[in-house]
């Protein structure tokens, strides 16, 4: 019999405290306070960048609890990162005298994992089911494709992984996917076999967590009504980032009578490539008959000029819900714009500005270099290293994704669930114990022949494989009943991992030392997990490790510049921001230009601009080395969408103001500035060609473009031009009808 959750009788001794409620609401602006004090109804809080959305969301939870409208265990709050969830819990603990342990606050995946653990039988899962991270999922797919004799050139495993995860995030099982051709039918077959393999091994991937949980609630009316009765208030952070299945899951939990309090910003929806659907915000308004849309427009982060630039830019997007950021702060500095000859010149300029800012007292950690593509970081990193400036690539290899950590976790996973074939394959010969590739193939063939797991096949294999089975059994026996940190320490020591890295010599010795330090940190991580969680079992820790693998790990405390993609910068803020590589085709990306839809790219630029508090630089280059090739481009169209009066143009070696007129510039003065020479008319064209590489031109049909190559001379020659709208074209000089810009 499922318990019923009843809350609403006010307990005067604890909750009817005007002073407590007053302190919760103090410091909120009128719009923030209106959002916090909304009655029990569904609402959309349209929260602009830097408008205090986390404070509003957390205060709303505290207000509902403190006024007796809900118990701490009677609400559910969903975030997109474990870091955000932990911050919310920390703030709540400071606001109210309550025990936050056990509250349902977490990520979609974390909450679904928790629900599936509680109802594993109803979900048709073993109690100790394990979670495959992205790397383990890919390994499982590769293994399956090999067993099915699927051509991995025709069907790349990573593409197959994206296909499977994408269909699951749409809420589809293999039998529900429409296959119109043999190619897709084969992918669906792999999808079906992959699901069967995961079920057999007792493992789930990230997409499966949400889909399995949704299916559980959809088909089990008693369970669904139980949670609908319990969670009268559901609160969602970053609602614009939800995908269709996440929204359907929320709707199931909310039912017809519960309130869904969604906080988000359609102007910061930048994860369509991950399946995010900004249209969920419009659907929320319709599906829940939302009467309250509160706009948080006061920005507490940036100076006025930065906000005005962001507002003007994003106003070009269609189908916005609409808001306009403002601040009580002054207008601040103009936005600095720099045009470089090459990406190397661009990086050199940035380094000079960083050094000057450092001399002015700005810490390196308060500066960020943002770029649209990871490939852009190479030249920036080289320039920083050459200048002796410390930097950190934000979003680099994460702790739980490091090789040595994944090896250690694989031992623990196999001890916990011997049906986990991925874990077995990772460690069966690591450290090396004389089990070769052929032996592993024979093991896989035996498992396939007898329709069993690799572990069962290994138990009958004999020789060194049997010795490996004995090792795992001995580790399991020796750690039975031990506290989690001691389990970790014993496994690291007796599995041979520690000895393996201790015995490394030569060039690998330093790397091995770092790996040993990471293994020691894993023990510390286990100790912290025990301290912070009610369920301190090995199963719970392994779930935690898989979920945390998607989190950005903080670096050391050294003062260092942050390098990151604009996507990675969302949610962060800095004193000074450099947005680099602002060239058409790079930012905005060429794919969006080709598709004729720049809305998400513009939202990405909006996010980048609003990361800056005090100073903002926009830089671009005439030529850039990417993927081993030199690319010639023109200034990003986003620069033309910014008000001219907000921009301060910087030219090399000069402080003179530079006008940006629809992408046109005075070539002669620009070249003169580059060479620190007096302005003079351009030299006559060479006999070979009237055009030079990098020159910006205009064509009556194709519009603006940049010369990227020339061939021949006179009327018999031709020129290659990369046009902004029409792409790259070769034109005969006799008929080209090009004019210089």
Buried (B, 14 or more C-beta within 10 A) or exposed (E): EEEEBEBEEEEEEBBEEEEBBEEBBEEBBEBBBBBBBBEBEBBBBBBBBBBBBBBBBBBBBBBBBBBBBBBBBBBBBBBBBBBBBBBBBEBBEEBBEBEBEEBBBBBBBBBBBBBBBEBBEBBEBBEBBBBBBBEBBBBBBBBBBEBEEBEBEEBEBEEBBEBBBBBBBBBBBBEEBEBEEEEEEBBBBBBBBBBEBBBEBBBBBBBBBBBBBBBBBBEBEEBBBBBBBBBBBBBBBBBBBBBBBBBBBBBBBBBEEBBBBBBBBBBBBBBBEEBBBBBBBBBBBEBBEBEBBBBBBBBBBBBBBBBBBBBBBBEEBEEBBEBBBBBEBEEBBBBBBBBBBBBBBBBBBBBEBBEEBBEEEBEBBBBBBBBBBBBBBEBBBEBBEEBEBEBBBBBEEBBBBBEBBBBBBBBBBBBBBBBBBBBBBBBBBBBEBEBEEEBBEBBBEBBEEEEBBBBBBBBEBEEBBEEBBEBBEEBBEEBEEEEBBBBBBBBBEBBBBBEBBEEBEEEEEEEBEEBBEBBBEBBEBBBEBBEEBEBBEBBBBBBBBBBBBBBBBEEEEEEBBBBBBBBBBBBBBBBBBBBBBBBBBBBBBEEBBEEEEBBBBBBBBBBBBBBBBBBBBBBBBBBBBBEEEEBBBBBBBBBEBBEEEBBBBBBBEBEEEBEBEEBBBBBEBBBBBBEEEEEEEEEEEEEEBBBBBBBBBBBEEBEBBBBBBBEEBEEEBBBBBBBBEBBEBEBEBEEBEBEBB
